[in-house]
Amino acid sequence: MTIDTDAASAQARADGIEKLAAAVLVSDTDGRVLLLRRAKEEAFSGWWEYPSGGLEPGEDIRDGAARELREEAGLTGLDLAYAMHIDYTNQPGRTSRQFVFTATVPAGTAVVLSAEHDEQIWTYADQLPPQVSDGGRSVVRQIAPPNPITGWVPLPQYLTRIPHGPAYGALFCTTTEGAPVLLRAADPALGLQFPGGDMEFHDATPLHTAVRECFEETGIRLAPDPKLHPLLTSIFRSPADGWPMKFGFVHKGPQLSPAQIDAIKLDPREHSEVVIGTAAEYSSDCDRDKLIRSALRALRTGMQEYIVLGSA
């Protein structure tokens, strides 16, 4: 992935970002990543991080990443490849955007620490110490090399080596004219949603989850019959903001008449209103609109869809 650093800086300003930062996730040829422990005199003492820091006024993003790598780890002359960015609120409370690059060095490469850090480790992405921030952990898991796994290992050990993530089931309901029927979440940050939720241990399948959640959220009772509610879209959501990866399964919901829509009983703790939309309204690149378009295509073509959401 390439980055136009001038355009990226301009976009950050347009997005209301107050502080720009750059970072480098360094891997060695054995597939381990470099982490540095913050010194006792520093903020967040004892926490582990990859080389990173704020950009200086007018500094190019890539130049800032190379500078931070040199200052904090003593590594120079590396080929930096842009990977992703993350947004967060820094300690003084300013909205910040960190641009993350990657680099690879031979195993055994020497690291020279600055006064900001008092220890270093090379570790696999699935063996990070507990004192890594959620944001840092998410970045490492998304872009670090995979941990080599060879041969058979006992189940308890194997489970520590594979990523874990929840699954959810949902229903895509429409009007009799085919317009999407959505629920507005009580939390404004969550926006419009399909009836659905995360699988619980007593749910036999994601469809069972979807019909259970639909009843809890709308009062509409349905049977978990895959012939009545076939799968429309399968979703893989990339890890982000401290959340693990997630799998979703959207099934065909009922076509609701005006009387059925009027009879919906919302739980005010979860949703505030029923929203009837049109396909033309959901044309943006946000995850919700991508999912709505995917479900509409599946209804139109009769072909199941697969989409990836939240990827860098």
Secondary structure, 3 states (H helix, E strand, C coil): CCCCHHHHHHHHHHCCCCEEEEEEEEEECCCCEEEEEECCCCCCCCCEECCEEECCCCCCHHHHHHHHHHHHHCCCCCCCEEEEEEEEECCCCCEEEEEEEEEEECCCCCCCCCCCEEEEEEECHHHCCCCECHHHHHHHHHHCCCCCCCCCCCHHHHHCCCCCCCEEEEEEEEECCCCEEEEEECCHHHCEECCEEECCCCCCCHHHHHHHHHHHHHCCCCCCCCCCCCEEEEEEECCECCECCEEEEEEEEEEECHHHHHCCCCCCCCEEEEEECCHHHCCCCCHHHHHHHHHHHHHHHCCCEEEEECCC
